[in-house]
């Protein structure tokens, strides 16, 4: 058997039971099991990867094992879209999964040599160096080549030349680049993400303003999306990189909702207080959330992103990520690494050895300190040099025994701020060298240029102390490169706590606050005097991390997590409600003879409001108004003799009267506890033994927390109390709600017969048994009696944005539920399900079983919430008519629909109240035709 077949057999035996009668693979059920299996398969790959028999087609087979992620009954598609290829030895091989890496810049720079000729050179940078060593996937790079190519000939020839490098260009014109890259990316996003704030007016004098830059940013992202869409193949993984492409996930999902899209940020993500200053803060966040997986270098950045989504968008943050109406975007930390083997192997090269020998001779007898940075204001180069100056001041014995080599790679040399920084650094270096230097030596060697790879490796290898003083840095791979080259020297790493690498290398490095010059100076002395034993322990810790958490591991882990996220999303999709088939609902409506429409009010018949609308949204929500586009459809529906409409809401009677008083409609207020036809008086459906003695004590608690929680409010109803903190600070509101529940359960309601109902941003206390489903049978009975219905109800549409506690109303009408369930829901002895229901008796015969005629309830028009304390006003009670006995409902004529709740007991989903408007408009048009 060949090595390939042995590997396949080994993988199969690893996951199959030993029983010869059962060869079905044991499928991992949980995400953790799938990830562990993936890592195990990668281990096998490393063992066999060096074998010549393992062709290119199998080298990445461990990524996508033949074992299905789900068993056959659960299968929702494979974890990936790899193609099985059969080799000449009869063994199946898996083609590498295609990975489309989309970044602002390609990993090559293009220089035009003629009309149809180009010179390509590999670029330098963190992302490029990290992904150069990735061999796990069939990768394609998509990005801008860094050059303007306006002519068609140039674009065609450059595309052909880049194809040999597995690169695909995006052609951006000069104006777009200026406004998109130099404008919005570098003038807005980059400063904000690095805590430098937004540009002030004096810096905007030469630019075109925020909006034009933002428009160019979106335009450029759309151009990237067009190129990706053109080259995308089914099963590809699209990996979007950095703040330049925050709109790309949204545009790609609009092109193909099944596309596997990940987005990774290589800079810090700021706290929500910084991000909220961006004029387009919400659009940026929502666009990124279109991705399946969002990655950051550290947990802190991921936490800031989730917090921004909570505070700015009002979405729910979970341990897995951010959830928006059932759609979960995974958010996780993936610390990037380097190709450590490349640096370790380079140290053995003759040219590197020669460089090392030359440097050792040049700095013989002196400790070498090293800084390698871009000449950028976030790198903390002035702070580093000033700390070194203070060290020399405080430790004169070291002045001729230590040298600082500072490599400052120039960047954005045309920007005034960077020119000023360069001058500042040169001035400080000149002053220190003039102060502490001699005719034969100076303490600081400063180079305003980059070094080639071999020279840099040699410099890393001879360094005693590396000094990284970033004021804010996404990761900083210089620290990783230094550690990888220190197997012999075992030098010390001084690392800023504001660099992302501090999360990974903090245990072995000396962490400093670069703003504290004295602390950095002390750390320099500590590092130079550190014992060999401590240096070795610190180095070994960091070296293990750098050599195991490589760029290959980083990329492979991200893509495997993305593939697994897709599997999880497919499983969740099964639990998400299907959209309401409006055409079918309207057709069934027109064919039925006696229809019942039960409609919620808030978030169903009202206008859609932004969750965190600062422009009067709270006031508008406290005084909800009927959607203006629903007035005409409702009039038409109310005029249809075959249609009965019930508005069933948790709101009090006054609000329903104000909104629906002009319609011939049934109103059920406070979760169905009060009922009236708009042509009649209010009646109550409350049970006679309903105990409301707990209200006053709960009211005091609600008042207390309303005073303590800005922008919260509470409503005192006759059967419940509701505290709403939707417009309060998200985190503070949630903490206050938790504190309130503790107060309630240990005091006012500890022995009371009440239910506590928690909404998304609310706490409601109501008497036990007060639910919409519990009241609907009595409501329905009264409606049938009042209207003298002679035909059974054969069509029911129930639409609402109901709390989970009230979703028993959906199951009340469900014809396909077993009778045992109906007995519980309807609170009556179950009848045979699916059998025809006898016709309803005439109004005259029905009145014989009616206890007595309802009295006029003039007292309900007064204020029931007077200053003398709360006291329920009990109007006439509705007699016990069995409303469920009037139903002759077949499954295809029942449409229960949740509004904007993707997980519900309802059958179907409508996205927003605007969709409700569209539905009722079509029903009204159907009524007119009939």
Helices and strands as residue ranges (DSSP letters): H 3-14, H 31-48, G 61-63, E 84-86, E 92-94, E 98-105, E 108-112, E 118-122, H 126-132, E 138-144, H 152-163, E 167-169, H 174-177, I 178-189, H 190-193, G 201-204, H 210-231, E 237-241, G 243-245, H 248-255, E 260-264, H 272-275, H 281-288, E 293-296, H 299-313, E 316-317, E 321-324, E 327-333, H 340-346, H 350-362, E 367-374, H 381-394, G 396-398, E 402-409, H 416-436, E 444-447, H 453-462, E 465-468, H 478-484, E 492-496, H 502-505, E 510-512, H 517-528, H 532-548, H 551-575, E 578-579, H 582-591, E 595-599, H 617-622, G 628-630, H 631-638, E 643-648, H 653-660, E 666-669, E 674-677, E 683-684, H 695-708, E 713-716, E 720-724, H 730-746, E 754-758, E 762-767, H 772-787, E 795-800, G 804-806, H 808-812, H 819-826, H 843-847, G 858-861, G 883-886, G 891-893, E 894-899, E 908-910, H 913-929
